Amino acid sequence: MSDEPLIEDDDATVLEARLETGGDRLDKALAKIFPTLSRARLQAFLVEGVVSRDGQTVSSGSAKAQSGLYTILVPPVVSATPASEAIPLTVLFEDADLIVVDKAAGMAAHPAPGCETGTLVNALLAHCGDSLSGIGGVARPGIVHRLDKDTSGVMVAAKSNRAHAGLSALFAAHDIERTYIALTRGAPSPAKGRIETLIGRSSSDRKKMAVLRSGGRNAITDYVVEKVFGLPAKAGGAPMAARVACTLHTGRTHQIRVHLASKGAPILGDPVYGSGSPAAAVRAAIAEAGLTRQALHAAVLGFVHPVTGEPLRFETPPPEDMTQLERLLADL
């Protein structure tokens, strides 16, 4: 799950270099330690928010550079003109300014290397035609936030420039209602709470996110354990699995996946953050349900229409793979 930044992190190229002495303009200093990148390109990366120092995003090229480890996530090169594809969409709402869809698991939000076709952008270009907003860039028209490729659920896209600007402002201010349903290994404890941490690049794997002690960006998730499955034989033990509702107050990359894993309850089927193996009975249920992704669904999206001012709220149930897995877990 992710709304910020609007890049596919798994496909980005990670560049790192250490600046020993500060004092120069930041863009000038970066050009010295990243000699393969032009100063103009570095300035663009700063604006895009893909440059960090010791895990903290930096964005002003005219600011004075400070010593530290600088990381740049170079976005992948993709076709500037995605193809229009007649892919069926589950449309929940549509007017002249925006469209809300229930995105299927396995559909990327926008094209990226190795995934140039079959994305939501390709489908929207066919469905919306010339009305699709281009303010988000030619390669990602209309996209103001994204869900991870293997996360299903409610997404909104802009069809006009005014809607794109308004939606972007709502997401930037976190003035959006967003609730996700996750099926987890074990259950977070206590059964209800708030996870508030710093999230940034993992020091051991720069393509992964992690909870950090310093640096990174503030991330807040409220969660409620709605059901537990496979109750422990001993008092005080952990259940085999749980259904957890998570409400986002920020939109960091992979936020829910990282936060639940940090509580010792990673999402079932998560290939990146699902460290440790579930109980044998849970593994059997995953196989029988045919779940081949992280069991995470964006169930609720609510916001004020950026043009009409109308309150909008959309809710969809998890798809069949998660629904079937939950039925099987209930029998444990």
Backbone bond lengths (Angstrom), bond angles and torsions (degrees), N, CA, C in turn:
res aa  C-N    CA-C-N  psi(-1)  N-CA   C-N-CA  omega(-1)  CA-C   N-CA-C  phi
1 M - - - 1.435 - - 1.460 108.30 -
2 S 1.383 117.01 131.83 1.337 115.01 172.53 1.457 112.17 -164.58
3 D 1.569 116.12 142.25 1.441 118.31 172.14 1.531 111.11 -111.90
4 E 1.311 120.23 -17.41 1.452 123.75 -175.45 1.521 108.95 -138.24
5 P 1.312 120.89 135.45 1.448 126.69 -12.46 1.516 110.18 -80.67
6 L 1.334 117.40 171.82 1.457 121.13 -178.03 1.526 110.66 -86.67
7 I 1.329 116.77 59.99 1.449 121.47 174.12 1.506 107.68 -137.43
8 E 1.334 116.57 157.18 1.452 121.15 175.78 1.512 107.43 -86.07
9 D 1.321 117.05 103.14 1.452 121.24 -172.25 1.518 113.09 -62.51
10 D 1.350 117.83 -32.44 1.452 119.93 -177.87 1.522 111.37 -66.76
11 D 1.336 118.35 -20.57 1.449 121.33 -177.20 1.521 112.79 -105.60
12 A 1.312 118.77 -4.01 1.451 121.53 -179.68 1.529 110.38 -72.52
13 T 1.328 115.19 150.20 1.457 121.06 172.74 1.517 108.32 -92.05
14 V 1.326 116.80 128.92 1.461 121.49 -177.50 1.517 109.49 -99.20
15 L 1.333 116.93 119.80 1.463 122.58 175.80 1.519 108.96 -111.49
16 E 1.326 116.92 137.59 1.458 121.20 179.42 1.521 110.12 -135.01
17 A 1.314 116.41 142.46 1.464 122.19 174.80 1.521 108.12 -156.79
18 R 1.307 115.38 149.11 1.470 119.57 -178.21 1.526 109.70 -103.87
19 L 1.319 114.75 131.47 1.464 121.52 173.99 1.523 107.93 -98.05
20 E 1.310 116.07 117.54 1.464 120.01 -175.05 1.521 112.36 -81.70
21 T 1.338 116.52 -34.40 1.461 119.95 -175.64 1.521 110.04 -131.37
22 G 1.315 117.46 129.02 1.448 121.59 179.19 1.511 111.63 -91.58
23 G 1.354 115.76 -169.00 1.456 120.82 176.14 1.503 113.89 119.94
24 D 1.354 118.13 -39.30 1.457 121.08 178.37 1.529 110.63 -73.24
25 R 1.339 116.21 168.89 1.464 119.59 166.38 1.520 108.64 -56.49
26 L 1.323 116.39 144.39 1.459 119.81 -175.68 1.523 111.98 -61.52
27 D 1.334 118.00 -45.64 1.462 118.96 -178.28 1.524 111.63 -63.13
28 K 1.322 117.31 -36.00 1.464 121.59 178.16 1.520 110.91 -68.33
29 A 1.346 115.89 -42.56 1.469 120.31 179.66 1.528 110.79 -65.09
30 L 1.343 116.88 -39.98 1.458 120.18 179.73 1.520 111.25 -65.97
31 A 1.341 117.40 -35.52 1.463 120.43 179.21 1.527 111.22 -63.05
32 K 1.331 116.99 -28.19 1.468 120.62 179.11 1.524 111.75 -75.17
33 I 1.338 116.94 -39.15 1.468 118.70 -176.15 1.534 112.56 -91.04
34 F 1.350 116.19 -13.15 1.472 121.05 173.55 1.528 107.77 -121.93
35 P 1.340 118.02 72.10 1.476 121.15 -172.07 1.525 114.21 -65.60
36 T 1.339 118.50 -16.87 1.467 119.88 179.57 1.530 112.51 -82.03
37 L 1.339 116.88 -7.58 1.465 121.38 -178.84 1.511 109.93 -109.90
38 S 1.328 116.39 133.52 1.455 120.12 177.68 1.522 110.16 -71.86
39 R 1.312 115.53 158.85 1.464 120.00 179.17 1.528 111.05 -63.57
40 A 1.340 116.14 -37.15 1.466 119.93 178.87 1.528 110.69 -64.45
41 R 1.326 116.36 -40.16 1.461 118.88 179.96 1.524 110.69 -69.03
42 L 1.318 116.33 -37.75 1.469 119.94 177.17 1.526 110.52 -63.54
43 Q 1.316 116.99 -39.72 1.462 119.89 178.02 1.524 110.53 -62.60
44 A 1.340 116.96 -38.51 1.462 120.51 177.74 1.525 110.81 -65.90
45 F 1.330 117.45 -40.82 1.470 120.86 178.41 1.526 110.85 -63.08
46 L 1.330 117.37 -38.37 1.467 120.56 178.07 1.525 110.52 -61.41
47 V 1.317 116.77 -44.06 1.464 121.17 179.37 1.526 110.79 -64.15
48 E 1.338 116.96 -37.10 1.462 121.43 -178.61 1.525 112.59 -74.06
49 G 1.334 118.27 -11.22 1.461 120.68 177.31 1.511 114.65 79.25
50 V 1.334 117.33 26.63 1.467 119.89 -178.29 1.521 112.46 -107.70
51 V 1.336 116.54 12.42 1.464 121.43 177.73 1.528 108.41 -111.60
52 S 1.329 116.95 133.00 1.466 120.13 178.38 1.526 110.08 -135.75
53 R 1.322 115.41 154.54 1.465 122.89 173.92 1.514 108.34 -120.99
54 D 1.319 116.33 117.96 1.470 121.66 -177.99 1.520 111.03 51.93
55 G 1.348 115.40 39.89 1.458 120.80 176.52 1.508 115.34 86.76
56 Q 1.347 118.58 -5.52 1.468 122.52 -178.02 1.531 109.39 -105.48
57 T 1.327 117.26 125.41 1.459 120.98 -178.48 1.521 111.39 -62.26
58 V 1.339 116.86 135.73 1.468 122.77 174.43 1.523 107.16 -121.14
59 S 1.333 116.65 144.75 1.462 118.54 -171.99 1.522 114.83 -137.14
60 S 1.317 118.76 -10.79 1.462 120.53 -175.81 1.526 110.56 -104.11
61 G 1.336 115.73 112.05 1.453 119.64 179.69 1.507 113.60 -68.15
62 S 1.338 117.16 -23.73 1.467 120.35 -178.69 1.524 112.50 -86.92
63 A 1.332 117.44 -7.92 1.464 120.11 179.28 1.528 110.55 -69.03
64 K 1.306 115.59 158.60 1.455 120.00 178.56 1.522 109.80 -73.74
65 A 1.315 116.25 129.86 1.460 120.99 -178.86 1.527 110.83 -70.61
66 Q 1.324 114.89 143.72 1.457 121.69 174.62 1.520 108.95 -116.93
67 S 1.325 116.59 149.73 1.456 119.95 179.31 1.526 109.63 -65.91
68 G 1.326 116.28 152.16 1.461 120.79 179.31 1.514 111.26 152.10
69 L 1.347 115.44 -178.69 1.460 121.74 179.45 1.526 108.51 -91.90
70 Y 1.322 115.77 117.59 1.457 121.51 -179.00 1.527 109.63 -100.30
71 T 1.322 114.78 135.18 1.462 122.18 179.49 1.520 109.17 -123.54
72 I 1.339 116.17 133.84 1.462 121.66 175.96 1.522 108.23 -123.46
73 L 1.333 115.75 125.47 1.463 121.40 173.87 1.527 106.89 -94.26
74 V 1.322 116.19 97.88 1.459 120.90 -177.41 1.518 108.60 -77.17
75 P 1.333 118.09 114.06 1.472 119.85 -177.77 1.519 111.02 -60.47
76 P 1.324 116.96 147.27 1.469 119.88 179.92 1.519 111.42 -66.67
77 V 1.313 115.50 149.96 1.462 120.83 175.94 1.525 108.39 -81.41
78 V 1.312 116.27 122.77 1.464 120.85 178.82 1.523 108.85 -127.29
79 S 1.297 115.69 166.31 1.454 120.66 178.55 1.522 110.08 -58.18
80 A 1.325 115.83 136.24 1.466 119.93 -179.33 1.520 111.94 -73.34
81 T 1.308 117.11 -15.76 1.465 120.66 -177.58 1.525 109.91 -130.35
82 P 1.330 117.77 87.70 1.469 119.98 178.25 1.522 110.93 -58.32
83 A 1.324 115.46 147.82 1.458 120.14 -178.84 1.527 110.77 -80.98
84 S 1.320 114.82 146.64 1.462 120.67 173.12 1.521 108.75 -79.29
85 E 1.343 117.07 128.79 1.466 121.42 -178.95 1.527 109.63 -132.00
86 A 1.313 116.22 132.82 1.467 121.85 -178.98 1.525 109.57 -80.44
87 I 1.313 115.84 74.75 1.460 122.13 179.87 1.533 107.82 -100.44
88 P 1.322 118.80 129.82 1.469 120.08 179.48 1.526 111.71 -59.56
89 L 1.315 116.07 137.87 1.465 122.50 177.63 1.525 109.55 -123.61
90 T 1.331 115.83 144.59 1.462 120.59 171.18 1.522 106.85 -92.59
91 V 1.328 116.26 100.05 1.465 121.91 -175.61 1.522 109.41 -91.14
92 L 1.317 116.56 123.32 1.464 122.23 179.47 1.522 112.08 -93.57
93 F 1.337 116.15 -28.72 1.473 120.94 -178.29 1.517 107.34 -162.24
94 E 1.328 115.75 144.01 1.464 119.82 175.93 1.507 109.63 -156.90
95 D 1.340 115.54 135.64 1.455 120.76 168.99 1.523 107.26 -141.73
96 A 1.309 117.42 -162.52 1.461 119.90 -175.01 1.520 113.01 -69.57
97 D 1.340 117.11 -18.54 1.465 120.13 -172.85 1.520 115.08 -108.45
98 L 1.314 118.10 -27.61 1.460 118.54 -177.30 1.519 111.21 -151.86
99 I 1.337 114.70 165.75 1.455 122.22 177.73 1.520 108.23 -138.87
100 V 1.337 116.07 137.09 1.465 122.47 178.65 1.525 107.13 -116.88
101 V 1.326 116.44 129.30 1.466 120.83 -177.74 1.522 110.07 -128.25
102 D 1.322 115.06 159.52 1.464 122.33 170.85 1.529 105.98 -100.05
103 K 1.328 116.42 97.40 1.471 121.48 -174.04 1.521 111.04 -71.62
104 A 1.306 116.07 134.35 1.459 120.62 177.71 1.520 110.71 -78.09
105 A 1.324 116.58 148.71 1.460 120.77 172.24 1.519 108.69 -62.85
106 G 1.321 116.48 142.49 1.450 121.29 -179.17 1.507 113.64 94.31
107 M 1.330 117.69 -7.14 1.468 121.79 177.89 1.518 109.34 -101.96
108 A 1.324 116.95 118.22 1.457 120.88 176.08 1.523 109.66 -72.06
109 A 1.327 116.47 155.22 1.458 120.05 -179.48 1.523 111.44 -70.47
110 H 1.332 117.37 -37.19 1.457 121.08 -177.31 1.522 110.00 -151.50
111 P 1.331 118.41 162.52 1.458 120.64 -177.40 1.529 112.38 -62.91
112 A 1.332 114.69 148.24 1.461 123.20 176.11 1.525 106.80 -154.86
113 P 1.324 118.35 163.04 1.468 119.58 179.40 1.529 111.69 -53.68
114 G 1.311 115.59 130.52 1.459 120.75 -176.95 1.511 113.35 85.38
115 C 1.337 116.46 -6.91 1.469 120.84 -179.02 1.534 108.00 -147.05
116 E 1.331 115.12 58.47 1.460 120.10 -174.86 1.521 113.23 -81.36
117 T 1.331 116.97 -18.49 1.462 120.71 -177.14 1.525 110.20 -128.00
118 G 1.330 115.32 168.42 1.455 120.42 176.83 1.510 114.83 75.13
119 T 1.342 117.74 15.77 1.457 121.14 -177.69 1.527 110.88 -93.17
120 L 1.317 114.93 170.51 1.459 119.60 177.79 1.528 110.64 -61.81
121 V 1.328 117.62 -39.13 1.467 120.20 177.68 1.521 110.92 -59.51
122 N 1.345 118.19 -45.38 1.469 120.87 178.23 1.534 111.08 -57.99
123 A 1.340 115.50 -42.88 1.463 120.17 -179.94 1.522 111.73 -67.74
124 L 1.334 116.89 -40.50 1.462 120.48 -178.96 1.521 111.80 -67.48
125 L 1.320 116.44 -35.38 1.470 118.89 178.42 1.520 111.02 -61.37
126 A 1.339 116.54 -37.81 1.460 120.04 177.73 1.517 111.35 -73.69
127 H 1.316 116.73 -39.55 1.470 120.76 -175.67 1.528 111.89 -74.14
128 C 1.326 116.43 -42.05 1.468 120.71 -172.82 1.525 113.05 -98.22
129 G 1.323 117.01 -22.46 1.457 119.61 179.58 1.517 112.30 64.20
130 D 1.332 116.28 -139.61 1.462 121.49 -174.86 1.519 113.44 -69.24
131 S 1.338 117.60 -10.42 1.466 118.87 -177.20 1.519 112.80 -77.41
132 L 1.347 117.45 -12.49 1.460 119.69 -175.17 1.519 110.31 -67.79
133 S 1.331 115.69 132.38 1.463 121.03 -177.70 1.511 111.14 -63.92
134 G 1.334 116.69 137.57 1.457 121.13 176.34 1.506 113.03 -104.44
135 I 1.328 117.83 5.86 1.453 120.40 -175.78 1.524 112.19 -66.74
136 G 1.328 117.42 -22.02 1.453 120.22 179.65 1.514 113.42 -82.56
137 G 1.337 117.54 3.55 1.453 121.38 -177.82 1.513 110.25 107.09
138 V 1.320 116.48 148.55 1.452 120.82 -175.06 1.525 111.37 -60.99
139 A 1.352 116.73 -36.06 1.465 120.13 -176.50 1.518 112.81 -76.79
140 R 1.338 117.68 -19.34 1.462 120.74 -176.53 1.518 110.99 -134.72
141 P 1.307 118.71 53.56 1.469 120.57 -175.60 1.519 112.03 -61.20
142 G 1.331 115.03 131.71 1.458 121.08 175.39 1.508 115.75 82.89
143 I 1.332 118.48 -13.00 1.464 121.01 -173.68 1.531 110.32 -80.42
144 V 1.324 116.58 123.02 1.459 121.40 177.51 1.524 111.94 -115.65
145 H 1.331 117.02 -16.87 1.461 121.73 174.16 1.511 105.92 -155.38
146 R 1.311 117.10 170.55 1.448 118.02 179.62 1.515 110.80 -145.19
147 L 1.315 114.51 158.01 1.450 122.25 168.67 1.521 107.08 -107.71
148 D 1.334 116.93 148.10 1.452 119.14 174.32 1.522 109.55 -55.50
149 K 1.312 116.70 151.23 1.463 122.00 -176.65 1.522 112.01 -49.57
150 D 1.333 117.83 -43.64 1.458 120.85 -175.15 1.523 113.71 -96.60
151 T 1.322 117.28 13.99 1.465 121.70 170.91 1.523 108.02 -101.27
152 S 1.316 116.64 128.35 1.466 121.19 179.67 1.530 109.74 -92.36
153 G 1.338 115.52 166.97 1.455 118.44 170.15 1.507 116.93 129.28
154 V 1.328 115.09 -167.27 1.458 123.25 -168.61 1.529 111.76 -78.08
155 M 1.324 115.33 128.15 1.467 122.65 175.30 1.525 108.98 -133.48
156 V 1.334 116.07 148.90 1.455 121.23 174.49 1.524 108.59 -117.06
157 A 1.333 116.41 143.89 1.459 122.39 174.90 1.523 108.59 -132.16
158 A 1.323 115.38 151.93 1.462 120.83 -178.14 1.518 110.75 -92.31
159 K 1.337 115.89 141.84 1.463 122.02 175.93 1.526 111.84 -109.80
160 S 1.325 116.79 -7.29 1.459 120.81 178.21 1.519 108.71 -136.93
161 N 1.318 116.16 157.80 1.459 120.52 -179.46 1.525 111.42 -64.05
162 R 1.327 116.86 -37.60 1.461 118.86 -179.03 1.519 111.08 -67.76
163 A 1.328 117.75 -35.64 1.461 120.58 176.93 1.526 110.09 -70.02
164 H 1.328 116.70 -39.21 1.465 120.12 179.68 1.519 110.22 -60.89
165 A 1.325 116.82 -46.45 1.465 120.61 -179.96 1.522 110.84 -63.17
166 G 1.340 116.44 -43.14 1.463 119.85 -178.88 1.508 112.85 -67.32
167 L 1.332 117.74 -42.63 1.464 120.93 178.56 1.525 111.17 -66.01
168 S 1.332 116.39 -40.58 1.459 119.77 178.58 1.523 110.85 -60.38
169 A 1.333 116.46 -39.45 1.464 120.17 178.32 1.522 111.05 -65.76
170 L 1.338 117.74 -39.54 1.465 121.10 178.80 1.526 110.71 -63.38
171 F 1.326 116.93 -44.03 1.461 119.58 179.43 1.524 111.10 -67.40
172 A 1.327 117.11 -38.68 1.464 119.96 179.34 1.519 111.21 -63.63
173 A 1.334 116.30 -35.13 1.470 120.75 179.99 1.523 112.08 -87.83
174 H 1.343 117.46 0.38 1.472 123.42 -177.31 1.522 110.85 56.54
175 D 1.353 115.54 33.56 1.463 121.44 -179.63 1.528 108.83 -95.58
176 I 1.335 115.31 52.65 1.454 123.37 -176.27 1.523 107.94 -136.42
177 E 1.322 117.54 137.68 1.466 120.91 173.41 1.522 108.41 -88.53
178 R 1.341 116.50 121.03 1.464 120.70 -178.73 1.526 109.38 -138.35
179 T 1.327 116.13 116.65 1.458 121.71 177.68 1.516 109.29 -125.44
180 Y 1.324 115.14 133.79 1.464 122.57 -178.61 1.521 109.11 -118.21
181 I 1.332 115.86 150.19 1.455 122.44 173.15 1.523 108.13 -108.44
182 A 1.329 116.61 128.99 1.462 122.04 178.73 1.518 109.56 -127.51
183 L 1.322 116.11 142.93 1.463 122.17 169.62 1.524 106.58 -105.32
184 T 1.325 116.33 123.52 1.453 120.83 -169.15 1.521 113.25 -118.55
185 R 1.320 115.39 156.74 1.462 121.13 169.64 1.522 107.53 -77.87
186 G 1.340 116.86 122.28 1.450 118.76 -172.50 1.512 109.77 67.15
187 A 1.323 116.90 -156.41 1.462 121.19 179.89 1.522 109.28 -148.18
188 P 1.326 117.55 142.99 1.465 119.23 175.81 1.524 110.42 -66.62
189 S 1.308 115.54 148.72 1.466 121.32 179.33 1.523 108.82 -128.23
190 P 1.359 116.49 134.60 1.459 129.46 1.70 1.528 111.62 -68.57
191 A 1.337 116.11 177.82 1.452 121.06 -174.58 1.526 113.33 -71.53
192 K 1.304 117.33 -12.96 1.458 122.04 178.77 1.506 107.98 -146.54
193 G 1.322 116.57 135.93 1.454 117.03 179.71 1.510 112.81 -179.57
194 R 1.308 114.96 -174.80 1.464 123.32 178.00 1.520 108.14 -121.68
195 I 1.317 115.46 132.68 1.458 121.68 174.06 1.520 106.66 -106.06
196 E 1.314 116.77 116.95 1.464 121.21 179.27 1.520 108.05 -128.65
197 T 1.315 116.31 113.25 1.456 121.67 -176.01 1.525 109.49 -141.99
198 L 1.313 114.68 177.27 1.451 121.91 165.69 1.528 107.47 -96.03
199 I 1.329 116.59 134.38 1.461 120.70 177.38 1.522 108.59 -121.06
200 G 1.327 115.17 134.09 1.463 120.68 178.01 1.511 109.39 -157.82
201 R 1.299 115.89 -168.53 1.462 121.11 -179.56 1.527 111.18 -66.73
202 S 1.322 115.55 137.84 1.462 120.58 174.87 1.518 109.20 -68.37
203 S 1.332 116.97 136.45 1.468 120.29 178.98 1.525 111.50 -70.84
204 S 1.331 117.22 -22.10 1.462 120.70 -178.21 1.526 112.67 -92.41
205 D 1.332 117.16 -22.05 1.464 121.71 179.51 1.513 107.08 -149.28
206 R 1.326 116.95 102.29 1.454 120.94 -171.14 1.528 113.41 -70.03
207 K 1.335 117.66 -8.45 1.458 119.86 175.69 1.520 111.51 -93.30
208 K 1.323 117.29 -0.78 1.463 121.74 176.12 1.519 109.64 -108.42
209 M 1.322 115.56 156.35 1.453 121.26 173.40 1.522 108.88 -98.76
210 A 1.329 116.13 159.63 1.460 120.07 -178.43 1.519 109.83 -155.32
211 V 1.323 116.33 158.39 1.459 121.74 171.03 1.527 107.76 -75.32
212 L 1.336 116.94 128.09 1.456 122.15 -176.09 1.523 111.00 -114.56
213 R 1.324 115.78 153.09 1.460 119.94 174.54 1.518 111.34 -81.13
214 S 1.327 116.73 -29.19 1.464 121.00 177.78 1.518 107.79 -148.18
215 G 1.332 115.54 159.63 1.456 119.58 -175.44 1.516 110.51 76.17
216 G 1.321 116.65 -167.77 1.450 119.91 -178.93 1.521 111.70 70.88
217 R 1.335 115.76 -164.62 1.454 121.54 -178.09 1.528 109.38 -128.66
218 N 1.314 115.12 147.95 1.457 119.70 -178.20 1.526 110.29 -64.81
219 A 1.332 116.04 136.06 1.466 121.80 -178.28 1.522 109.04 -136.57
220 I 1.335 116.79 131.09 1.465 121.80 -175.92 1.525 109.53 -129.56
221 T 1.332 115.91 124.43 1.461 122.86 176.32 1.518 109.34 -130.69
222 D 1.320 117.79 125.25 1.464 121.71 169.00 1.522 108.04 -92.97
223 Y 1.332 116.96 140.86 1.463 119.60 -179.61 1.520 110.99 -137.47
224 V 1.324 115.72 154.21 1.466 123.67 175.61 1.523 107.45 -138.61
225 V 1.317 117.38 126.84 1.458 120.90 173.20 1.524 107.27 -78.86
226 E 1.336 116.47 112.21 1.454 120.86 -175.93 1.530 112.35 -87.33
227 K 1.331 116.78 -35.30 1.464 121.24 179.11 1.520 108.75 -147.91
228 V 1.334 116.01 151.41 1.463 120.36 171.91 1.526 108.41 -122.75
229 F 1.324 115.49 150.95 1.461 121.43 -176.61 1.526 109.74 -130.27
230 G 1.338 116.14 141.66 1.453 119.92 179.66 1.519 111.09 67.52
231 L 1.330 116.13 65.81 1.463 120.67 -176.72 1.520 110.81 -61.46
232 P 1.326 117.61 143.16 1.467 121.23 -177.63 1.524 111.67 -69.19
233 A 1.329 115.45 150.21 1.468 120.34 178.75 1.518 111.24 -70.92
234 K 1.325 117.03 -31.08 1.459 121.76 -178.42 1.518 110.71 -102.36
235 A 1.311 115.21 144.10 1.465 120.39 177.73 1.524 109.44 -62.05
236 G 1.307 115.39 137.78 1.458 119.57 178.87 1.514 114.09 86.49
237 G 1.327 117.37 -5.34 1.454 120.47 178.91 1.524 111.60 -78.82
238 A 1.308 115.00 168.75 1.465 120.12 -178.78 1.521 110.70 -92.51
239 P 1.322 117.74 144.89 1.464 120.13 174.72 1.527 109.86 -70.01
240 M 1.337 116.20 167.11 1.465 119.62 179.30 1.529 111.94 -71.23
241 A 1.316 116.38 -34.34 1.465 120.41 -176.07 1.520 109.32 -157.82
242 A 1.335 115.07 170.38 1.463 119.41 -179.08 1.521 110.11 -155.13
243 R 1.330 114.36 157.80 1.471 122.03 169.27 1.522 106.29 -104.41
244 V 1.328 116.07 123.87 1.461 121.33 -173.89 1.527 109.19 -125.50
245 A 1.329 116.82 130.50 1.460 122.17 173.86 1.523 108.57 -96.36
246 C 1.316 116.94 128.01 1.466 122.04 -177.86 1.523 109.67 -120.56
247 T 1.322 116.07 129.54 1.460 121.86 177.04 1.516 108.79 -109.83
248 L 1.324 116.46 125.50 1.460 121.36 -177.82 1.522 111.47 -88.64
249 H 1.336 115.17 135.45 1.465 120.85 170.90 1.521 110.92 -111.93
250 T 1.330 116.48 -9.47 1.460 123.11 170.90 1.523 106.08 -137.58
251 G 1.321 116.89 172.30 1.454 119.48 -176.52 1.509 113.10 -129.86
252 R 1.322 117.47 56.78 1.460 120.43 -178.39 1.526 111.01 -77.32
253 T 1.309 115.61 155.63 1.461 120.85 179.24 1.524 110.88 -57.82
254 H 1.336 116.85 126.29 1.472 124.12 177.79 1.534 112.48 58.65
255 Q 1.339 117.38 28.10 1.468 120.93 -171.01 1.522 113.56 -56.43
256 I 1.321 118.05 -52.12 1.466 120.07 -176.73 1.521 110.34 -65.57
257 R 1.311 117.06 -41.41 1.460 120.94 -179.21 1.535 110.46 -61.25
258 V 1.322 116.62 -43.59 1.471 120.98 179.49 1.522 110.83 -69.10
259 H 1.334 117.27 -44.68 1.460 120.75 -176.60 1.529 111.89 -64.41
260 L 1.321 118.14 -45.81 1.469 118.96 -179.73 1.527 110.95 -66.38
261 A 1.333 117.15 -37.89 1.465 119.33 176.42 1.524 110.79 -63.00
262 S 1.345 116.84 -35.63 1.466 119.91 -179.88 1.521 111.95 -68.30
263 K 1.336 117.02 -19.93 1.466 122.19 177.10 1.525 111.74 -92.35
264 G 1.330 116.79 7.38 1.454 120.11 179.95 1.510 113.76 77.23
265 A 1.354 117.15 18.26 1.462 121.82 -179.08 1.526 109.25 -134.11
266 P 1.339 117.79 67.10 1.467 119.63 -178.46 1.517 111.57 -64.92
267 I 1.324 115.56 157.19 1.460 120.92 -178.97 1.528 109.33 -71.42
268 L 1.315 116.57 134.56 1.453 121.36 178.50 1.531 110.22 -60.64
269 G 1.330 115.43 136.71 1.453 120.67 178.32 1.509 115.02 81.74
270 D 1.341 118.26 -0.15 1.463 120.74 -178.03 1.531 109.26 -74.32
271 P 1.338 118.24 114.76 1.462 119.89 -176.65 1.518 114.06 -76.39
272 V 1.333 117.83 -13.28 1.459 121.26 -175.56 1.520 112.19 -104.62
273 Y 1.326 117.22 -45.70 1.462 121.24 -174.11 1.527 113.01 -110.31
274 G 1.321 117.72 1.77 1.461 120.33 -177.01 1.512 113.31 -86.53
275 S 1.312 117.05 55.66 1.462 121.26 -178.22 1.530 109.95 -64.58
276 G 1.345 115.43 144.53 1.464 119.62 -178.28 1.510 110.53 84.04
277 S 1.311 116.08 149.72 1.461 120.49 -176.44 1.524 111.03 -98.84
278 P 1.332 117.93 138.60 1.469 119.76 174.91 1.526 110.23 -66.63
279 A 1.328 115.37 169.34 1.463 120.27 175.89 1.523 109.78 -60.47
280 A 1.343 116.62 155.78 1.464 121.25 -176.86 1.523 111.70 -55.84
281 A 1.328 116.79 -40.45 1.462 120.09 -179.28 1.526 111.39 -65.20
282 V 1.322 116.88 -34.42 1.469 120.57 178.10 1.522 109.80 -71.77
283 R 1.322 117.23 -40.84 1.461 120.26 177.12 1.523 110.86 -60.35
284 A 1.316 116.42 -40.77 1.465 120.40 178.32 1.525 110.88 -64.43
285 A 1.320 117.04 -39.94 1.467 121.02 178.82 1.525 110.89 -65.00
286 I 1.339 117.08 -40.24 1.470 120.93 178.32 1.527 110.04 -61.23
287 A 1.334 116.14 -43.81 1.467 120.13 -179.74 1.527 111.07 -65.25
288 E 1.328 117.28 -43.31 1.462 120.55 -178.71 1.523 111.61 -66.58
289 A 1.333 116.26 -35.75 1.466 120.24 -179.96 1.524 111.97 -74.91
290 G 1.336 116.72 -15.74 1.458 120.04 -178.63 1.515 113.18 75.24
291 L 1.337 117.64 25.03 1.460 120.84 179.78 1.526 109.16 -76.70
292 T 1.321 117.25 121.97 1.465 121.96 -179.58 1.526 111.07 -124.62
293 R 1.312 116.98 25.81 1.469 122.88 -176.23 1.508 109.11 -149.93
294 Q 1.335 117.22 176.12 1.454 119.02 172.36 1.527 109.30 -68.53
295 A 1.334 116.32 136.17 1.468 121.81 -177.38 1.527 109.47 -81.09
296 L 1.334 115.56 73.72 1.457 122.13 -176.33 1.521 109.12 -136.12
297 H 1.341 115.71 130.00 1.458 121.89 -176.35 1.515 110.20 -134.95
298 A 1.323 116.66 127.87 1.465 121.87 175.88 1.523 108.02 -79.41
299 A 1.323 116.39 97.44 1.463 121.26 -168.97 1.518 113.60 -85.96
300 V 1.335 117.93 -33.46 1.470 121.32 -173.90 1.521 110.17 -131.87
301 L 1.320 116.02 133.32 1.461 122.26 171.69 1.516 107.54 -136.33
302 G 1.327 115.96 118.84 1.459 120.59 -179.93 1.517 110.66 -130.21
303 F 1.330 116.65 139.71 1.465 120.93 -178.94 1.518 109.27 -164.85
304 V 1.299 116.58 165.71 1.455 122.25 174.73 1.527 107.87 -90.33
305 H 1.322 116.02 127.39 1.461 120.67 179.93 1.534 109.19 -52.76
306 P 1.330 118.29 123.39 1.464 119.78 -173.25 1.521 114.44 -68.61
307 V 1.316 118.44 -13.33 1.458 121.21 -179.53 1.522 111.87 -108.35
308 T 1.336 116.94 -48.61 1.470 120.31 -175.82 1.518 113.11 -88.53
309 G 1.331 117.94 -19.90 1.458 121.37 -176.44 1.518 113.64 80.33
310 E 1.320 117.64 6.20 1.464 121.89 -179.03 1.527 111.00 -75.99
311 P 1.351 117.90 131.62 1.471 119.05 174.74 1.534 109.75 -69.28
312 L 1.314 116.69 129.68 1.463 122.10 179.82 1.524 109.00 -124.11
313 R 1.327 115.90 141.14 1.461 120.44 176.98 1.526 108.67 -148.15
314 F 1.326 115.50 129.76 1.457 120.91 -176.96 1.524 109.21 -126.75
315 E 1.332 115.08 139.55 1.463 120.28 -179.49 1.520 108.88 -139.96
316 T 1.330 115.91 131.34 1.458 120.82 178.77 1.526 109.42 -131.67
317 P 1.332 117.48 147.07 1.468 120.33 177.81 1.526 110.41 -77.72
318 P 1.331 117.45 158.24 1.461 119.78 175.70 1.529 110.53 -60.00
319 P 1.327 117.11 152.33 1.474 120.06 179.29 1.519 111.74 -72.42
320 E 1.336 115.18 179.23 1.457 121.46 -168.95 1.519 113.44 -60.61
321 D 1.336 119.29 -37.33 1.464 118.62 -177.78 1.522 111.61 -62.52
322 M 1.339 117.17 -42.62 1.459 120.18 177.77 1.526 111.56 -72.58
323 T 1.333 117.19 -38.94 1.468 120.91 179.73 1.524 111.02 -62.74
324 Q 1.345 116.00 -44.14 1.454 120.06 178.41 1.525 111.47 -65.87
325 L 1.337 116.87 -40.17 1.462 119.95 177.98 1.524 110.64 -62.28
326 E 1.329 117.53 -41.61 1.457 120.16 179.56 1.527 110.82 -64.16
327 R 1.326 117.65 -39.16 1.476 120.14 177.50 1.535 110.63 -61.96
328 L 1.314 116.97 -42.36 1.453 120.76 179.66 1.539 111.68 -68.21
329 L 1.308 116.31 -38.67 1.465 119.65 178.44 1.516 111.12 -65.25
330 A 1.330 117.15 -32.84 1.455 120.98 -179.62 1.526 112.42 -64.73
331 D 1.332 117.07 -19.15 1.466 121.39 -179.94 1.523 112.93 -90.26
332 L 1.321 117.48 -2.77 1.472 119.57 -178.22 1.525 111.32 -70.50
